């Protein structure tokens, strides 16, 4: 998977749009029922409207070349939107292969992929998928190996905003000699 060039960052003021995949059924009496459609991790794709402003002509050429290549090969690319990566610390306890993590306002969802650093205790660091959420402050992971004694300690969890995107529309404006602005819309896609 090709990564979007990181030599240029979009300016702040980007727009992030969410449109959950929801099927709604409305009955004549006004009753309404809603259901999320699709695989759990794919039910709320994001769309980012980005502006790369006042960049050099060489930087704008790099971006437009990259986007043209992705249009020709119809391949998605990885991109990390600004402000979508975070690291939080908390505590954990492990019983068997079940690891329960407590972090105030963790902002995670089931199936989120996270990097976990067990800063104390003997649990093995790695990349995990969130199995379930107990509440806004507690979630559950599954370890590769069972712990017979039961252990606990402190933990650092990092969630990157890295996702797969396609860009089907972009616009380049040459603001003045040697400088340009690119407006692009990145739509999140889910692929294997």
C-alpha positions in Angstrom: 0.0 0.0 0.0 1.4 3.4 -1.0 1.5 6.1 1.6 0.5 9.7 0.9 3.6 12.0 0.6 4.3 13.5 4.1 6.6 16.3 3.0 3.6 18.7 3.0 0.9 18.9 5.7 -2.6 20.2 5.1 -3.5 23.4 6.9 -5.9 23.3 9.8 -9.4 24.0 9.1 -9.9 20.7 7.3 -13.4 19.3 7.3 -14.1 15.8 8.6 -17.5 14.3 7.7 -18.9 11.1 9.0 -21.8 9.3 7.4 -22.6 6.0 9.2 -24.0 3.2 7.1 -27.5 3.1 8.6 -30.6 1.5 7.2 -33.8 3.3 8.4 -37.3 1.8 8.3 -40.2 4.2 8.9 -43.7 2.9 9.5 -47.0 4.8 8.8 -47.6 5.4 12.5 -44.3 7.3 12.8 -42.4 4.4 14.4 -38.8 4.3 13.1 -36.2 1.6 13.4 -32.4 2.1 12.6 -29.7 -0.5 12.0 -26.0 -0.2 11.2 -25.1 -2.0 8.0 -21.9 -3.8 7.3 -18.9 -5.1 9.3 -18.6 -3.3 12.6 -15.2 -1.6 11.9 -16.5 -0.3 8.5 -19.9 1.2 9.5 -18.7 4.8 9.8 -16.3 5.8 7.0 -14.9 9.3 7.1 -14.4 11.9 4.4 -11.8 14.7 4.8 -11.8 17.9 2.8 -8.1 19.1 2.9 -6.3 22.2 1.8 -2.6 22.3 1.1 -2.1 26.1 1.0 0.8 28.3 -0.1 3.0 25.3 -1.0 5.8 25.4 -3.5 5.2 24.4 -7.1 7.5 21.4 -6.5 5.4 20.3 -3.5 2.2 20.7 -5.5 3.6 18.7 -8.4 4.5 15.9 -5.9 1.0 15.8 -4.6 -0.8 16.0 -8.0 1.6 13.4 -9.4 0.8 11.0 -6.5 -3.0 11.6 -6.9 -2.8 11.1 -10.7 -0.9 7.8 -10.2 -3.6 6.6 -7.7 -6.3 7.6 -10.2 -4.6 5.6 -12.9 -4.0 2.4 -10.9 -7.2 2.8 -8.9 -5.3 1.9 -5.7 -6.0 3.3 -2.3 -3.3 4.9 -0.2 -2.6 5.3 3.5 -2.9 8.7 5.1 -2.8 10.0 8.7 -5.2 13.0 9.2 -3.8 15.7 11.5 -5.1 15.3 15.1 -6.3 11.7 14.6 -3.4 10.1 16.5 -3.3 9.9 20.3 -1.5 8.2 23.1 -3.1 7.6 26.6 -1.9 5.9 29.7 -3.8 3.9 32.3 -3.7 0.5 34.1 -4.4 -3.1 33.1 -5.0 -6.5 34.6 -4.7 -9.8 32.8 -6.5 -13.1 33.6 -5.8 -15.9 31.2 -5.8 -14.3 27.7 -8.2 -11.5 28.7 -6.6 -8.1 29.3 -8.8 -5.5 30.8 -7.5 -1.9 30.3 -8.7 1.1 32.3 -8.0 4.6 30.7 -10.1 7.6 31.5 -12.1 8.6 28.3 -10.2 6.2 26.1 -12.2 7.2 22.9 -11.8 3.7 21.4 -14.3 1.5 19.6 -14.6 -2.3 19.2 -12.2 -3.5 16.5 -9.9 -0.4 16.7 -6.3 -1.4 16.1 -4.0 0.0 18.8 -0.3 -0.3 19.8 0.1 -1.3 23.4 3.1 -0.8 25.6 2.9 -2.5 28.9 5.1 -0.2 30.9 5.1 -2.4 34.0 4.3 -6.0 34.6 5.2 -8.9 32.3 2.5 -8.7 29.6 3.9 -8.7 26.0 3.7 -5.4 24.0 2.2 -5.4 20.6 -0.6 -4.4 18.3 -4.0 -5.5 19.4 -7.6 -5.1 18.3 -10.1 -3.9 20.9 -12.4 -6.9 21.5 -15.1 -5.1 23.5 -15.9 -2.0 25.5 -17.0 -2.2 29.1 -17.7 1.6 29.3 -16.1 4.9 28.3 -13.1 4.2 30.6 -12.6 0.4 30.2 -12.0 -1.9 27.3 -10.9 -5.5 26.7 -8.1 -7.0 24.6 -7.1 -10.6 24.0 -3.5 -11.7 24.6 -1.7 -14.3 22.5 -0.6 -16.2 25.6 -2.4 -16.9 28.8 -1.2 -15.6 32.1 -1.5 -18.2 34.8 -0.7 -16.0 37.8 -2.8 -12.9 36.9 -0.9 -9.7 36.5 -1.5 -6.0 36.4 0.4 -2.8 35.9 0.5 0.4 33.9 0.0 0.7 30.1 0.5 3.2 27.3 -1.9 2.9 24.4 -1.4 4.6 21.0 -4.0 4.8 18.3 -2.9 6.1 15.0 -5.4 7.7 12.6 -3.8 5.8 9.7 -6.5 4.6 7.3 -6.9 3.8 3.7 -8.2 6.5 1.4 -9.0 7.3 -2.2 -9.1 10.7 -3.7 -11.5 11.1 -6.6 -11.4 14.9 -6.7 -8.7 17.5 -6.3 -8.1 21.0 -7.5 -4.8 22.9 -7.9 -4.8 26.7 -7.9 -1.6 28.6 -8.7 -1.9 31.5 -6.3 1.1 33.4 -7.6 4.4 32.6 -9.3 6.0 29.5 -7.7 3.2 29.0 -5.2 0.1 26.8 -5.3 -2.9 25.6 -3.3 -4.4 22.2 -3.6 -7.9 21.3 -2.4 -8.6 17.6 -2.2 -11.3 15.2 -0.8 -10.1 12.0 0.7 -12.7 9.3 1.2 -11.9 6.4 3.6 -12.2 2.9 2.1 -12.0 -0.5 3.7 -9.8 -3.1 1.9 -7.9 -6.2 2.7 
